[in-house]
Amino acid sequence: MTEPKHIRNFSIVAHIDHGKSTLSDRLIQTCGGLSTREMREQVLDSMELERERGITIKAQTVRLEYLALDGETYVLNFMDTPGHVDFSYEVSRSLAACEGSLLVVDASQGVEAQTLANAYLAIENDHEIIPVLNKIDLPSAEPERIRTQIEDVVGIDASDAFAVSAKTGEGVPEVLEALVQKLPPPVGKADAPLKALLVDSWYDAYLGVVTLVRVVDGRLKKGMKLRMMATDAIHEIDRVGVFRPKQEMVDDLGPGEIGFITASIKSVSDCKVGDTLTEVKAEATEPLPGFKPTVPVVFCGLFPVDNADYEDLRESLSKLALNDSSLHYEAETSAALGFGYRCGCLGLLHLEIVQERLSREFDLDLITTAPSVVYRLHMINGDRLNLHNPADYPDVTLIKSVEEPWIRATILVPDEYLGPILSLCTERRGEQVELTYVGARAMAVYRLPLNEVVFDFYDRLKSISRGYASFDYELEGYREGNLVKVGILVNAEPVDALSMIVHRLSAESRGRQICERLKGLIPRQLFKVPIQAAIGGKVIARETISAMRKDVTAKCYGGDITRKRKLLEKQKKGKKKMRQFGKVEIPQTAFIDALKMSDE
């Protein structure tokens, strides 16, 4: 057990691609956490997906030992956190387990939207913040200008911000020294009843559930019987260890230390992120405050291609939800796609990552329905319903009003791209709140309806601004809107998986787009197939797939025309009959391709 005064716990926070993971690599290297042979780039990004995309998805913890200039050895526990807005829950949990933060800012790009959001999260958690200017080895780096920008925009003193290059290792020793001098040590009593915060958990095929804990009071030892205060589950500890960054077993963990435990936990439901662990013999009276639960923003249906994989999907989702506590899911059925699950995520990237992880880590073939948001329906009889799936939309005559979620978006963009971005926000029914300037960059704050953002808003924003714009948002609440359900009918049969809720003004164009798209995706039949988009009983768009025609007169050589006419009349009757009774099979790929539509 290490004395609390020799422990420093901190998180590394920044915008996407400002160099958090590279700085983590240099800290590990400088403190001798790994040998030169074991080192590689993005050493903490253990997932194949993270390394491919160059983004951090999971917050990772490392324990390092640092010999300071005062001759004392300090234990540094730090967390490398994700930068994307969709994984902000990972960041907020990491911050709750630490006492200080390293705020990394790219010296060539300056303060971005997520820099701002993460800095405010750290201030909310009463953190001591050390600003670090990274990438000073780049020719376009302007450390002095960025120092002023941090002070103006974030509102923290950056006069002594450290100029470093995480790539070359320049300035890293100074940062380590500052961590020891400036950050406060953790407060906790070793002789008090055990209180430990469950920060994270994941599933291991050999060990069962592994949990990451931060000890607040007391001591955590092997063989101890623990009670999880939220779920009341009791387990005996098998192993206690720390990440350096490789797993290493230790005898015990004292106040302020961060490590992992295994306790042969088989049931995934026993582990709840933010729970308090205490000893059965000497229980703590009050649990720790824990974390705020997440509010899912984007919902979509996940269905297995083969219905026999439904059980595998259920098991895989429960293991994934253990590792990713911001994922919500519930069972649902669809007439077209069979049994599946409705998943709630924090954004489109989060949704994409969930899909990717399910197919890679658990080897599942899935069909995904269109992303949608949660609407609130106020009924005439006074009831209030939450609508997750457009297919469940009740009869229009029973609805008094429909409310949709709105967000408050912060967009930071260079001045020359401001015009097209403002017109994009206006096009998506946005309301301007403020427009301010930070040097040569504009900061636009808009209120936007969430259903206009979930499809391709981010992609359009990036393409308009050549990748320079940054975007951050928070949920603001619900507002009444003029919304309608657009249903899709194929051969007069409604297809529930393709129905969507849109604003009345854009309903017609969206309906026409999807009909045109389906015309190219559904194979031709032996009879004419009408594709219609309708609001209630009113058809607003229509496309027709022409029938395949067999040449029935091919065998007639010469002779009277009446023979040919007779055959054609017979064919016509057959087609009429087919149209009445024929069924149109919609290929499963058509569901996804029809919904991958751009709003342009």
Secondary structure, DSSP 8 states (H G I E B T S, - for coil): ---GGGEEEEEEE-STTSSHHHHHHHHHHHTTSS-TTT--TTTT--SHHHHHHT---S-EEEEEEEE-TTS-EEEEEEEE---SGGGHHHHHHHHHT-SEEEEEEETTT---HHHHHHHHHHHHTT-EEEEEEE-TTSTT--HHHHHHHHHHHT-S--TT-EE-BTTTTBTHHHHHHHHHHHS------TTS--EEEEEEEEEETTTEEEEEEEEEES-EETT-EEEETTT--EEE--EEEEESSSEEE-SEE-TT-EEEEE-----GGG--TT-EEEESSS--SS-----------EEEEEEESSGGGHHHHHHHHHHHHHH-TT-EEEEEEETTTEEEEEEEESSHHHHHHHHHHHHHHS---EEE---B--EEEEETTS-EEEE--GGG---GGGEEEEEEEEEEEEEEEEGGGHHHHHHHHHHTT-EEEEEEEETTEEEEEEEEEHHHHTTTHHHHHHHHTTT--EEEEEEEEEEE--EEEEEEEETTEE-GGG-EEEEHHHHHHHHHHHHHHHHHHS---SS-EEEEEEETTEEEEEEEE------TTTT--SS-HHHHHHHHHHHHHHHHHHHHH------HHHHHHHH-----
